[in-house]
Amino acid sequence: MLQIRQAIIVEGKYDKIKLDSLVKAVVIPTHGFQIYKDPETLELIRFYAKTTGILILTDSDRAGFRIRGFLRGAIPEGDIRNIYIPDIFGKEKRKARPSAEGKLGVEGMEAEILREAFRKAGVLTEEAPAGDPVTKTDLYLAGLSGRPDSAAARRALQARLGLPAMLSANALLEVLNAMMTREAFLEMTSGKQE
């Protein structure tokens, strides 16, 4: 079982049940969009953001990204990190049909995939990778931002890394800096920069 210092924010009770079987941590469900009208839970999340830090782990569908965006805007200070699960298509065992977008949510992910998502976010190691960080300029020079085909290039890289396709350039930058050094990024994208 993984011991996680930060509070983990998830969408629903089944996500919480899944994580409770994998980690020793405070896991707080938002109950989907109910978080928009739940000042008590939002205040609790703000408290954890300022004290231990929080990890936002929502599904990789549009609803999950909307909740993630809402939380980023509603929590003005503290340590907030994102954990992303890959786009895996299928349906959860307890459901009769797949979700609207056909993707598995947190509850449907295998334990090893969730462990890997925590590792990629840099949560299982308390220190960031050594060396210079990946920058927006690096993304641009690698063709991952600021160009007509950048979104497609980002999606291809994200698929290779097992990340959801909906990440923005800024979100990808955050994940890359948690996952690897700038040197490893440049090697991976064949970008030879000074």
LODO-363069 format. One record per residue (C-alpha): x negated, y, z negated; residue in one letter; residue number from 1. Coordinates in pm, whole numbers, plus 50000, padded with zeros to 5 digits. Example, Ala and Ser with C-alpha at 12.3 -4.5 7.8 and 13.67 -1.06 7.14 Angstrom:
+-------+-------+-------+------+-----+
!     X !     Y !     Z ! code ! pos !
+-------+-------+-------+------+-----+
! 48770 ! 49550 ! 49220 !    a !   1 !
! 48633 ! 49894 ! 49286 !    s !   2 !
+-------+-------+-------+------+-----+
***
This chain:
+-------+-------+-------+------+-----+
!     X !     Y !     Z ! code ! pos !
+-------+-------+-------+------+-----+
! 50000 ! 50000 ! 50000 !    m !   1 !
! 49867 ! 50343 ! 50097 !    l !   2 !
! 49838 ! 50603 ! 49822 !    q !   3 !
! 49930 ! 50945 ! 49962 !    i !   4 !
! 49887 ! 51261 ! 49754 !    r !   5 !
! 50117 ! 51480 ! 49963 !    q !   6 !
! 50498 ! 51460 ! 49966 !    a !   7 !
! 50627 ! 51305 ! 50288 !    i !   8 !
! 50930 ! 51465 ! 50455 !    i !   9 !
! 51144 ! 51232 ! 50669 !    v !  10 !
! 51482 ! 51262 ! 50840 !    e !  11 !
! 51697 ! 50998 ! 50673 !    g !  12 !
! 51742 ! 50743 ! 50398 !    k !  13 !
! 51636 ! 50450 ! 50620 !    y !  14 !
! 51312 ! 50632 ! 50702 !    d !  15 !
! 51257 ! 50674 ! 50327 !    k !  16 !
! 51323 ! 50303 ! 50266 !    i !  17 !
! 51071 ! 50213 ! 50538 !    k !  18 !
! 50801 ! 50441 ! 50393 !    l !  19 !
! 50868 ! 50332 ! 50034 !    d !  20 !
! 50761 ! 49983 ! 50143 !    s !  21 !
! 50430 ! 50117 ! 50288 !    l !  22 !
! 50314 ! 50407 ! 50074 !    v !  23 !
! 50295 ! 50524 ! 49717 !    k !  24 !
! 50410 ! 50883 ! 49755 !    a !  25 !
! 50701 ! 51117 ! 49706 !    v !  26 !
! 50927 ! 51072 ! 50010 !    v !  27 !
! 51199 ! 51333 ! 50064 !    i !  28 !
! 51472 ! 51281 ! 50327 !    p !  29 !
! 51622 ! 51589 ! 50495 !    t !  30 !
! 51940 ! 51395 ! 50586 !    h !  31 !
! 51899 ! 51520 ! 50939 !    g !  32 !
! 52035 ! 51865 ! 51013 !    f !  33 !
! 52188 ! 51887 ! 50664 !    q !  34 !
! 51857 ! 52042 ! 50558 !    i !  35 !
! 51977 ! 52361 ! 50728 !    y !  36 !
! 52244 ! 52397 ! 50456 !    k !  37 !
! 52065 ! 52238 ! 50159 !    d !  38 !
! 51879 ! 52509 ! 49963 !    p !  39 !
! 51793 ! 52273 ! 49674 !    e !  40 !
! 51609 ! 52022 ! 49893 !    t !  41 !
! 51443 ! 52304 ! 50085 !    l !  42 !
! 51322 ! 52460 ! 49759 !    e !  43 !
! 51185 ! 52121 ! 49648 !    l !  44 !
! 50998 ! 52087 ! 49979 !    i !  45 !
! 50855 ! 52441 ! 49935 !    r !  46 !
! 50738 ! 52346 ! 49585 !    f !  47 !
! 50552 ! 52042 ! 49716 !    y !  48 !
! 50406 ! 52243 ! 50006 !    a !  49 !
! 50249 ! 52484 ! 49756 !    k !  50 !
! 50132 ! 52220 ! 49505 !    t !  51 !
! 50037 ! 51889 ! 49666 !    t !  52 !
! 50106 ! 51971 ! 50030 !    g !  53 !
! 50362 ! 51807 ! 50258 !    i !  54 !
! 50349 ! 51574 ! 50555 !    l !  55 !
! 50632 ! 51609 ! 50806 !    i !  56 !
! 50713 ! 51273 ! 50968 !    l !  57 !
! 51022 ! 51296 ! 51187 !    t !  58 !
! 51131 ! 51092 ! 51486 !    d !  59 !
! 50975 ! 51178 ! 51823 !    s !  60 !
! 51307 ! 51278 ! 51978 !    d !  61 !
! 51452 ! 51627 ! 52026 !    r !  62 !
! 51636 ! 51620 ! 51692 !    a !  63 !
! 51316 ! 51525 ! 51508 !    g !  64 !
! 51125 ! 51809 ! 51672 !    f !  65 !
! 51406 ! 52058 ! 51589 !    r !  66 !
! 51396 ! 51957 ! 51222 !    i !  67 !
! 51015 ! 51976 ! 51224 !    r !  68 !
! 51030 ! 52327 ! 51376 !    g !  69 !
! 51293 ! 52440 ! 51126 !    f !  70 !
! 51079 ! 52322 ! 50834 !    l !  71 !
! 50767 ! 52497 ! 50969 !    r !  72 !
! 50964 ! 52823 ! 50983 !    g !  73 !
! 51142 ! 52777 ! 50649 !    a !  74 !
! 50826 ! 52707 ! 50448 !    i !  75 !
! 50622 ! 53028 ! 50445 !    p !  76 !
! 50322 ! 52901 ! 50250 !    e !  77 !
! 50144 ! 52586 ! 50148 !    g !  78 !
! 49970 ! 52292 ! 50308 !    d !  79 !
! 50189 ! 52156 ! 50588 !    i !  80 !
! 50067 ! 51877 ! 50812 !    r !  81 !
! 50246 ! 51696 ! 51090 !    n !  82 !
! 50239 ! 51323 ! 51145 !    i !  83 !
! 50361 ! 51205 ! 51484 !    y !  84 !
! 50484 ! 50863 ! 51585 !    i !  85 !
! 50446 ! 50749 ! 51947 !    p !  86 !
! 50729 ! 50730 ! 52196 !    d !  87 !
! 50837 ! 50366 ! 52178 !    i !  88 !
! 51162 ! 50276 ! 52346 !    f !  89 !
! 51406 ! 50034 ! 52187 !    g !  90 !
! 51669 ! 50026 ! 51915 !    k !  91 !
! 51659 ! 49983 ! 51540 !    e !  92 !
! 51782 ! 49645 ! 51415 !    k !  93 !
! 52063 ! 49793 ! 51206 !    r !  94 !
! 52209 ! 49988 ! 51500 !    k !  95 !
! 52445 ! 49859 ! 51766 !    a !  96 !
! 52299 ! 50088 ! 52037 !    r !  97 !
! 51972 ! 50271 ! 52094 !    p !  98 !
! 51952 ! 50641 ! 52009 !    s !  99 !
! 52058 ! 50900 ! 52269 !    a ! 100 !
! 51700 ! 50922 ! 52400 !    e ! 101 !
! 51638 ! 50549 ! 52359 !    g ! 102 !
! 51337 ! 50594 ! 52130 !    k ! 103 !
! 51265 ! 50415 ! 51805 !    l ! 104 !
! 51262 ! 50638 ! 51500 !    g ! 105 !
! 51044 ! 50617 ! 51191 !    v ! 106 !
! 51259 ! 50337 ! 51049 !    e ! 107 !
! 51205 ! 50126 ! 51362 !    g ! 108 !
! 50826 ! 50160 ! 51371 !    m ! 109 !
! 50608 ! 49867 ! 51273 !    e ! 110 !
! 50400 ! 49916 ! 50960 !    a ! 111 !
! 50070 ! 49918 ! 51150 !    e ! 112 !
! 50191 ! 50191 ! 51388 !    i ! 113 !
! 50289 ! 50407 ! 51090 !    l ! 114 !
! 49951 ! 50346 ! 50922 !    r ! 115 !
! 49780 ! 50449 ! 51245 !    e ! 116 !
! 49994 ! 50767 ! 51262 !    a ! 117 !
! 49876 ! 50861 ! 50911 !    f ! 118 !
! 49516 ! 50788 ! 51010 !    r ! 119 !
! 49543 ! 51000 ! 51326 !    k ! 120 !
! 49675 ! 51289 ! 51118 !    a ! 121 !
! 49364 ! 51269 ! 50900 !    g ! 122 !
! 49565 ! 51186 ! 50591 !    v ! 123 !
! 49383 ! 50868 ! 50498 !    l ! 124 !
! 49053 ! 51051 ! 50485 !    t ! 125 !
! 49039 ! 51358 ! 50268 !    e ! 126 !
! 48787 ! 51538 ! 50488 !    e ! 127 !
! 48827 ! 51665 ! 50840 !    a ! 128 !
! 48596 ! 51533 ! 51112 !    p ! 129 !
! 48255 ! 51702 ! 51097 !    a ! 130 !
! 48152 ! 51948 ! 51365 !    g ! 131 !
! 48318 ! 52225 ! 51559 !    d ! 132 !
! 48696 ! 52205 ! 51610 !    p ! 133 !
! 48867 ! 52159 ! 51944 !    v ! 134 !
! 48982 ! 52504 ! 52060 !    t ! 135 !
! 49252 ! 52641 ! 52291 !    k ! 136 !
! 48975 ! 52718 ! 52538 !    t ! 137 !
! 48874 ! 52351 ! 52533 !    d ! 138 !
! 49234 ! 52254 ! 52613 !    l ! 139 !
! 49239 ! 52503 ! 52901 !    y ! 140 !
! 48906 ! 52388 ! 53045 !    l ! 141 !
! 49023 ! 52026 ! 53023 !    a ! 142 !
! 49336 ! 52119 ! 53221 !    g ! 143 !
! 49568 ! 52061 ! 52925 !    l ! 144 !
! 49705 ! 52416 ! 52897 !    s ! 145 !
! 49758 ! 52727 ! 53105 !    g ! 146 !
! 49782 ! 52554 ! 53442 !    r ! 147 !
! 50076 ! 52441 ! 53656 !    p ! 148 !
! 50010 ! 52070 ! 53591 !    d ! 149 !
! 49905 ! 52108 ! 53226 !    s ! 150 !
! 50223 ! 51963 ! 53077 !    a ! 151 !
! 50183 ! 51643 ! 53282 !    a ! 152 !
! 49814 ! 51620 ! 53188 !    a ! 153 !
! 49904 ! 51663 ! 52818 !    r ! 154 !
! 50172 ! 51394 ! 52840 !    r ! 155 !
! 49921 ! 51153 ! 53001 !    a ! 156 !
! 49662 ! 51221 ! 52728 !    l ! 157 !
! 49926 ! 51192 ! 52456 !    q ! 158 !
! 50040 ! 50857 ! 52596 !    a ! 159 !
! 49677 ! 50736 ! 52599 !    r ! 160 !
! 49641 ! 50840 ! 52233 !    l ! 161 !
! 49978 ! 50692 ! 52128 !    g ! 162 !
! 50136 ! 51031 ! 52056 !    l ! 163 !
! 50487 ! 51150 ! 52145 !    p ! 164 !
! 50532 ! 51318 ! 52484 !    a ! 165 !
! 50708 ! 51627 ! 52345 !    m ! 166 !
! 50403 ! 51783 ! 52174 !    l ! 167 !
! 50328 ! 52144 ! 52265 !    s ! 168 !
! 49971 ! 52249 ! 52339 !    a ! 169 !
! 49943 ! 52395 ! 51986 !    n ! 170 !
! 50075 ! 52078 ! 51822 !    a ! 171 !
! 49836 ! 51868 ! 52031 !    l ! 172 !
! 49548 ! 52089 ! 51921 !    l ! 173 !
! 49640 ! 52031 ! 51554 !    e ! 174 !
! 49652 ! 51653 ! 51606 !    v ! 175 !
! 49327 ! 51641 ! 51804 !    l ! 176 !
! 49142 ! 51829 ! 51530 !    n ! 177 !
! 49270 ! 51581 ! 51271 !    a ! 178 !
! 49179 ! 51283 ! 51490 !    m ! 179 !
! 48839 ! 51364 ! 51634 !    m ! 180 !
! 48547 ! 51598 ! 51667 !    t ! 181 !
! 48515 ! 51848 ! 51950 !    r ! 182 !
! 48229 ! 51640 ! 52087 !    e ! 183 !
! 48451 ! 51329 ! 52103 !    a ! 184 !
! 48727 ! 51532 ! 52270 !    f ! 185 !
! 48488 ! 51668 ! 52533 !    l ! 186 !
! 48353 ! 51321 ! 52601 !    e ! 187 !
! 48704 ! 51178 ! 52628 !    m ! 188 !
! 48820 ! 51449 ! 52872 !    t ! 189 !
! 48485 ! 51456 ! 53058 !    s ! 190 !
! 48463 ! 51830 ! 52991 !    g ! 191 !
! 48100 ! 51932 ! 52962 !    k ! 192 !
! 48103 ! 52267 ! 52784 !    q ! 193 !
! 47840 ! 52459 ! 52589 !    e ! 194 !
+-------+-------+-------+------+-----+
***
